[in-house]
């Protein structure tokens, strides 16, 4: 029975490969919902479900994994920045503060049964001035990352502490996914 990752995220692919999962990638055409009135876990799980459902409709005999990761501060979601000015504003907002990273996952099995879950990780950001942000942006493209940063790419320059799963902050709570794949 094939396993399909409904995501174009290279980080999610890397995490599944490291865990020894054999899978194929089918990018989901689903449009994400951006509703700040929803609780972080509800919003992430909803978007993960939309992504998985879109792929499961065309691949009903596969086990499909959909995922969505958002950075939340003050319960407001920070998705991928629109441009470098937006990315800079995000990092300024995160500077010196604790935020949460939520990844929602939906696994749809052949026959339509589903398992939805999420993981939350607290992340403490270093104090960041404009020079530190510029230095980080010189090393990392922030535009394809929720919250304008990637923990796995020079994360030590902007992150002081993580309370929870490093893999969740990268974009996929691998241990939980492996358990769901059983």
Secondary structure, DSSP 8 states (H G I E B T S, - for coil): --EEE----HHHHHHHHHTT---EE----------TTS-HHHHHHHHHHHHHHHHHHH-TTSEEEEEEEEEEETTEEE-B-SSHHHHHHHHHHHTTSEEEEEEEEEEE-TTS-EEEEEEEEEEEE----HHHHHHHHHH--GGGSBTT--TTTTGGGTEEEEES-HHHHHT--HHHHHHHH-
